[in-house]
C-alpha cells in the first residue's frame, strides 16, 4: 500500500473531528483568553482552521523557513468564514497528499526558524509531527476554551460528556 493511501484515512478522520470543534466556536468571543499568556480564541480557531495548509506545504515545498513565509493575519471574522477557510485548506491538503508518491514522502524536509532547524526529517515524519500532531494539539486547546465558555463539546476519540452521538 502506498504511503498516501495509508495516511488518507487518518487525515479524513482528523479533519472531520477538527471541523466538529470549529463548528462550535462561538461568535463574539474571539478575544477570549483563559490566561494572559494564552492566544485569543479567534486567533487559535483561525490557526487551527488553516493548519491543513501546512500539510500541503510539507508535501509540495522542499522545505520552509518560518520567517520567510508571508501569510495574511489569522483572523476569525465569523464561524462561516472559519469553516470555509478550513474546508478549502483541507481540500487542498487532501489533493496534495493524494498526489504524493512514496518517493516524495521519503524525501527530507527541513523546517527552520531564523536558520535554525526545527525539524529535518522525512516528509512523512514531518507531516505526522509538525502537521497532524500540531493540529490535534491546537484542537484540544480549543476544546478547553470551549469548555470554559460552557460550549458543549463533540466527541473526538469517543463520546464527550456533552455529545455521545458525535463519535
Secondary structure, 3 states (H helix, E strand, C coil): CCHHHHHHHHHHHHHHHHHHHHCCCCCCCCCCCCCCCCCCHHHHHHHHHHCHHHHHHHHHCCEEEHHHCCCCCCCCCCHHHHHHHHHHHHHHHHHHHHHCCHHHHHCEEEEEECCEEEEEEEHHHHHHHHHHHHHHHHHHHHHHHHHHCCCCCCCCCCCCCCCCCCC
